[in-house]
Amino acid sequence: MVIGGQSVTFWQVGELPAVLDAFEAAINAGELDPQLTGSTPAGHSLPLERLAPQ
């Protein structure tokens, strides 16, 4: 769905726990690291220290 020119995703409230669990698993597996540190907008929106605090 597009709202205000931006793509958005909606989940039913009952699906949210499973979505968050899958998101956490992807983060812990390092699947999102290239998107956070690469040349994507997300990679440039925060300093690396905030993305991966030591």
C-alpha positions as CSV (number, residue, x, y, z in Angstrom):
1,M,0.0,0.0,0.0
2,V,1.2,3.5,-0.8
3,I,0.4,6.4,1.5
4,G,1.8,9.9,0.8
5,G,4.1,8.5,-1.8
6,Q,5.7,6.0,0.7
7,S,5.3,2.3,0.7
8,V,3.8,1.0,4.0
9,T,2.9,-2.4,5.3
10,F,0.1,-3.3,7.7
11,W,-0.3,-6.4,9.9
12,Q,-3.2,-7.5,11.9
13,V,-2.6,-7.2,15.6
14,G,-2.6,-11.0,16.0
15,E,0.2,-11.3,13.5
16,L,2.5,-8.8,15.1
17,P,4.2,-11.1,17.7
18,A,5.2,-13.5,14.9
19,V,6.4,-10.6,12.7
20,L,8.5,-9.2,15.5
21,D,10.0,-12.6,16.3
22,A,10.9,-13.1,12.7
23,F,12.4,-9.6,12.5
24,E,14.5,-10.3,15.7
25,A,15.7,-13.6,14.3
26,A,16.8,-11.9,11.1
27,I,18.7,-9.2,13.0
28,N,20.4,-11.8,15.2
29,A,21.4,-13.8,12.2
30,G,23.0,-10.8,10.6
31,E,20.6,-10.8,7.7
32,L,20.0,-7.0,7.9
33,D,23.7,-5.9,8.4
34,P,24.3,-5.2,4.7
35,Q,21.3,-2.9,4.6
36,L,22.3,-1.0,7.8
37,T,26.0,-0.5,6.8
38,G,25.7,-0.3,3.0
39,S,24.8,2.5,0.7
40,T,21.1,2.3,1.4
41,P,19.3,5.3,3.1
42,A,19.2,3.3,6.3
43,G,22.9,3.0,6.3
44,H,23.3,6.7,6.1
45,S,20.6,7.8,8.5
46,L,22.4,6.9,11.7
47,P,26.0,6.8,12.8
48,L,27.5,3.3,12.9
49,E,27.8,3.6,16.7
50,R,24.1,3.9,17.0
51,L,23.4,1.0,14.7
52,A,25.9,-1.3,16.5
53,P,26.7,0.0,20.0
54,Q,29.8,-1.5,21.5
